[in-house]
Amino acid sequence: MKHILTTTMIVLFAISPFISNAQQPDLFAADSTNKTQTKITIATFKNTRLINGHSVETLGAGIMDFRIHHRFGFLNQGLYDFFGLDNATTFLGFDYGITNRLTVGISRSGYLKQMEGFAKYRLLRQSTGKVNMPVSVTFQASVINKTADITSSVTNLKYNSSEKTAYTYQFLIARKLSEGASLQIMPTLVHYNLAPNTTSSNDYYSLGFGGRQKISKRISINAEYYYQFNKIDNTYFNSLAVGVDIETGGHVFQLHFTNSTGMTEPTFIHETTGDWGKGEVHFGFNVSRVFVIKKPKEFRN
């Protein structure tokens, strides 16, 4: 039933541009900066997510982004599980632009039954002219709670809600190098209320790297990698994802391969169990569909 529901929503997303005559906005609102004095760099990325993690982009004021993320099983599960396609994990999220700089969102992930809330604020925008800013900077903070029953291997007691909560803090720093190429780095702190094991820390640090290269007007190749400065233990791997973005008017399709099962920052940055060398890689896709809840004063070209 879960797969049928997900497939139905995806089909509705795909046909909605053909059954609606409403103008579809770009994902991001126009900036009110006087462009005769300062030229603001727009569309560093065409989506608010690189692949697993956030991009520097925020939604325009009054725009809602309904997201479906889907991860199938590992490719090395073989023909019996149709190379992972018989198994799937789903993420559903709603993001909303409070202002052109502030976006908030909530989501539900089937993996460990996680609930997530986040806020991201655009601190700086890349620009030239009167204001010459070489990079765009966005700050993102989120909280996740694993609502699945998790039992301590030491005490054999179930963790309470607070013990299953983690927080993420990120600076997203990006530069659009040309019309087709963009790069981003993501210094990140993840704090677990309860240390993942008795000998580990509550705080984990990583540095993410991401980029986009357009190969046509509406198609780009994206990549994302997170290096962990301290690991929970040696059973976890650094997260690596590569994929293709396809922009189709009001929504963006992202097809990708990743070794991460989780789709929230703590689970894909520090709890990735997949080993690319062993074929422990998921095929997945993200679908982003934007709606105008409060009409912006102008749309960006």
ZAMARGU-4260 file (C-alpha; in steps of 0.2 Angstrom, whole numbers, plus 5000, padded with zeros to 4 digits):
<rodrens>
0) 5000/5000/5000 | 5014/5012/5004 | 5022/5009/4987 | 5005/5012/4978 | 5002/5028/4987
5) 5019/5034/4983 | 5018/5030/4965 | 5001/5038/4964 | 5008/5054/4971 | 5023/5054/4959
10) 5011/5051/4944 | 5000/5066/4949 | 5016/5077/4951 | 5021/5072/4933 | 5004/5076/4925
15) 5000/5092/4935 | 5008/5104/4923 | 4997/5097/4909 | 4981/5099/4919 | 4984/5116/4926
20) 4985/5133/4917 | 4992/5142/4932 | 5009/5150/4929 | 5023/5140/4938 | 5036/5150/4947
25) 5054/5147/4948 | 5060/5138/4964 | 5067/5154/4971 | 5059/5172/4971 | 5066/5187/4963
30) 5077/5198/4973 | 5072/5216/4976 | 5090/5223/4975 | 5093/5237/4962 | 5101/5227/4948
35) 5108/5243/4940 | 5119/5244/4955 | 5122/5227/4962 | 5120/5211/4951 | 5114/5196/4962
40) 5119/5179/4957 | 5104/5168/4955 | 5101/5149/4954 | 5118/5143/4960 | 5108/5127/4961
45) 5091/5123/4954 | 5085/5115/4970 | 5085/5117/4989 | 5094/5100/4990 | 5110/5095/4982
50) 5106/5076/4984 | 5104/5070/5002 | 5109/5087/5010 | 5104/5105/5008 | 5110/5117/4995
55) 5113/5135/4998 | 5096/5140/4990 | 5081/5145/5000 | 5063/5146/4993 | 5055/5162/4988
60) 5042/5170/5000 | 5025/5162/4999 | 5032/5146/4990 | 5029/5129/4996 | 5039/5114/4991
65) 5032/5097/4993 | 5045/5084/4992 | 5046/5065/4990 | 5063/5056/4992 | 5064/5037/4988
70) 5078/5025/4991 | 5077/5007/4985 | 5088/4993/4993 | 5106/4990/4990 | 5110/4985/4972
75) 5120/4970/4978 | 5104/4962/4984 | 5104/4953/4968 | 5090/4947/4956 | 5079/4939/4970
80) 5076/4957/4977 | 5077/4964/4959 | 5093/4973/4963 | 5085/4982/4978 | 5070/4988/4969
85) 5058/4977/4979 | 5063/4987/4995 | 5061/5005/4998 | 5062/5019/5011 | 5052/5035/5008
90) 5054/5053/5014 | 5040/5065/5013 | 5043/5084/5017 | 5035/5101/5016 | 5046/5116/5015
95) 5040/5134/5015 | 5047/5151/5011 | 5043/5163/5025 | 5054/5177/5017 | 5065/5176/5002
100) 5079/5172/5014 | 5071/5161/5027 | 5064/5144/5023 | 5057/5131/5036 | 5051/5113/5034
105) 5045/5097/5042 | 5047/5080/5036 | 5044/5061/5040 | 5056/5047/5035 | 5051/5029/5035
110) 5069/5025/5040 | 5069/5023/5059 | 5052/5032/5058 | 5061/5049/5059 | 5052/5066/5061
115) 5062/5081/5056 | 5060/5100/5057 | 5073/5113/5050 | 5075/5131/5047 | 5088/5139/5035
120) 5093/5157/5033 | 5102/5165/5018 | 5116/5176/5026 | 5125/5182/5011 | 5122/5181/4992
125) 5135/5181/4979 | 5135/5197/4969 | 5145/5209/4959 | 5145/5228/4956 | 5142/5240/4970
130) 5142/5225/4983 | 5155/5213/4978 | 5152/5196/4987 | 5162/5181/4981 | 5151/5168/4989
135) 5133/5164/4995 | 5131/5158/5013 | 5116/5150/5021 | 5115/5143/5039 | 5104/5128/5042
140) 5099/5120/5058 | 5088/5105/5060 | 5081/5093/5074 | 5077/5075/5071 | 5068/5062/5082
145) 5069/5043/5079 | 5051/5038/5084 | 5055/5019/5081 | 5058/5008/5096 | 5076/5007/5100
150) 5083/4997/5114 | 5100/4999/5122 | 5112/4985/5120 | 5120/4989/5137 | 5104/4991/5148
155) 5092/4982/5137 | 5080/4997/5141 | 5071/5007/5127 | 5077/5024/5124 | 5066/5038/5128
160) 5061/5052/5115 | 5075/5064/5121 | 5088/5051/5120 | 5083/5048/5102 | 5084/5066/5097
165) 5099/5074/5087 | 5103/5092/5081 | 5112/5097/5065 | 5120/5114/5062 | 5128/5118/5045
170) 5135/5133/5036 | 5132/5131/5017 | 5145/5140/5007 | 5143/5141/4988 | 5150/5149/4973
175) 5143/5149/4955 | 5159/5148/4945 | 5150/5150/4928 | 5132/5148/4921 | 5134/5129/4921
180) 5146/5126/4936 | 5143/5128/4955 | 5153/5122/4970 | 5148/5121/4989 | 5156/5116/5005
185) 5147/5112/5021 | 5155/5112/5038 | 5143/5103/5049 | 5141/5099/5068 | 5129/5085/5073
190) 5124/5084/5092 | 5116/5068/5099 | 5107/5070/5115 | 5113/5052/5120 | 5130/5047/5114
195) 5128/5033/5101 | 5139/5021/5111 | 5147/5021/5128 | 5164/5026/5122 | 5159/5040/5109
200) 5156/5058/5110 | 5139/5068/5109 | 5146/5079/5095 | 5152/5074/5078 | 5160/5085/5065
205) 5161/5083/5046 | 5165/5093/5030 | 5154/5091/5015 | 5158/5095/4997 | 5146/5096/4983
210) 5144/5103/4965 | 5134/5104/4950 | 5138/5104/4931 | 5125/5108/4919 | 5125/5098/4903
215) 5110/5106/4895 | 5097/5120/4899 | 5087/5108/4911 | 5099/5094/4915 | 5114/5094/4927
220) 5125/5082/4935 | 5127/5083/4954 | 5139/5076/4967 | 5140/5076/4986 | 5152/5069/4998
225) 5154/5071/5017 | 5171/5068/5026 | 5169/5063/5045 | 5182/5070/5056 | 5176/5059/5070
230) 5166/5043/5067 | 5154/5034/5079 | 5164/5018/5075 | 5172/5010/5060 | 5156/5001/5054
235) 5151/5018/5046 | 5157/5025/5030 | 5158/5043/5023 | 5142/5047/5013 | 5144/5049/4994
240) 5130/5052/4981 | 5130/5056/4963 | 5115/5060/4952 | 5106/5069/4938 | 5094/5084/4940
245) 5080/5086/4928 | 5071/5102/4929 | 5053/5102/4921 | 5044/5118/4925 | 5036/5117/4942
250) 5046/5102/4948 | 5063/5095/4948 | 5067/5076/4947 | 5084/5070/4955 | 5090/5053/4950
255) 5105/5047/4960 | 5115/5033/4968 | 5121/5034/4986 | 5128/5023/4999 | 5117/5031/5012
260) 5100/5024/5018 | 5095/5038/5029 | 5089/5055/5022 | 5092/5066/5037 | 5109/5074/5041
265) 5113/5063/5056 | 5108/5047/5048 | 5117/5050/5031 | 5132/5059/5037 | 5137/5049/5052
270) 5126/5033/5051 | 5129/5027/5033 | 5132/5008/5033 | 5134/5006/5014 | 5151/5002/5006
275) 5153/5007/4988 | 5166/4994/4985 | 5154/4980/4990 | 5140/4987/4979 | 5131/4993/4995
280) 5123/5007/4985 | 5105/5013/4983 | 5097/5019/4968 | 5085/5033/4972 | 5076/5048/4967
285) 5069/5065/4974 | 5054/5074/4967 | 5052/5092/4971 | 5035/5101/4967 | 5033/5119/4971
290) 5016/5128/4973 | 5012/5146/4975 | 5004/5149/4992 | 5006/5167/4993 | 5010/5175/4976
295) 5026/5184/4975 | 5027/5202/4969 | 5037/5195/4954 | 5044/5179/4947 | 5063/5177/4943
300) 5067/5173/4925
</rodrens>
